[in-house]
Amino acid sequence: MMAALNVNAADCDNIAVYARDVMTQRQNNTSMSSVYNNASESGKIIVKRAYKESLFRTDKYKARAINSFENKIFMECLDE
């Protein structure tokens, strides 16, 4: 997935922070179109992935989803 972003390891932290922000918006039920339309071309990849994830009702599960998504994106970036 991250290969499409054409990044190096130094960018992984910034990408993970962006992924966290996108998933936070997802868990706050922000419309995908508003997030997607404001994303860069490479950011749109992360937006599409985040919006394929489940939307949770409780703060506990929302926080888990946000952290999990951030960690997954960070790990994928590091593995490149």
PyMOL commands that set and color helices and strands:
alter all, ss='L'
color gray80, all
select helices_A, chain A and resi 2-5+9-27+32-37+41-50+59-78
alter helices_A, ss='H'
color red, helices_A
deselect
rebuild
show_as cartoon
